[in-house]
Amino acid sequence: MHYKEGEGERMVEVTKINGVKVLVNPDLIELVEETPDTVISFTTGRKIIVKESRQEIKSLVKSYRKDIFAL
């Protein structure tokens, strides 16, 4: 799980339940639930199940936001 920056966009990297790493836009995250799998719901209506915990997602988004405000 990483915070990524490049090509003019900032994204966070998460691992889908099948092991595939994906970059997501944290500005589109609406809800993160542990059911017990971690489900990220986006404002677009899409949902993904990830290996990271709810707390790890929270930390990634906080780090992303701190970097945005530091610019």
C-alpha positions in Angstrom: 0.0 0.0 0.0 1.5 3.3 -1.1 0.8 6.9 -1.8 1.6 7.6 -5.5 2.2 10.9 -7.3 2.8 11.2 -11.0 1.4 12.4 -14.3 -0.3 15.3 -12.5 -2.5 13.1 -10.3 -2.2 11.8 -6.8 -3.5 8.3 -6.0 -3.2 5.7 -3.3 -2.2 2.2 -4.1 -4.3 -0.7 -2.6 -4.4 -4.4 -3.1 -7.6 -6.0 -4.3 -8.6 -9.3 -2.7 -7.3 -11.2 -5.7 -3.8 -9.7 -5.2 -3.9 -7.2 -8.0 -2.6 -3.7 -7.0 -4.6 -0.8 -8.1 -4.4 3.0 -7.8 -7.5 4.8 -6.5 -8.4 8.4 -6.2 -8.9 9.1 -2.5 -11.1 12.1 -3.3 -13.7 9.7 -4.6 -13.8 7.4 -1.5 -17.2 7.7 0.2 -17.1 4.9 2.7 -14.7 2.2 4.0 -16.2 -0.8 5.8 -14.8 -3.9 7.4 -17.3 -6.7 6.9 -14.8 -8.5 7.8 -13.2 -7.9 4.3 -12.4 -4.2 3.7 -14.9 -2.7 1.2 -14.2 0.7 -0.3 -17.3 2.4 -1.7 -16.8 5.3 -4.1 -19.0 8.3 -4.9 -19.4 6.8 -8.4 -21.3 3.8 -6.9 -18.4 1.4 -7.6 -17.1 -0.8 -4.8 -13.9 -2.8 -4.4 -12.8 -5.3 -1.8 -9.2 -4.8 -0.7 -6.6 -6.6 1.6 -5.7 -3.5 3.5 -7.5 -2.7 6.8 -9.9 0.2 7.3 -7.2 1.8 9.5 -4.5 1.4 6.8 -6.9 3.1 4.2 -7.5 5.9 6.7 -3.8 6.4 7.2 -3.2 6.5 3.4 -5.9 9.1 2.9 -4.6 11.2 5.8 -1.1 11.1 4.3 -2.5 12.1 0.9 -4.4 15.0 2.4 -1.3 16.3 4.3 0.7 16.2 1.1 -1.9 18.2 -0.8 -2.1 20.9 1.9 1.7 21.1 2.1 1.9 22.1 -1.6 
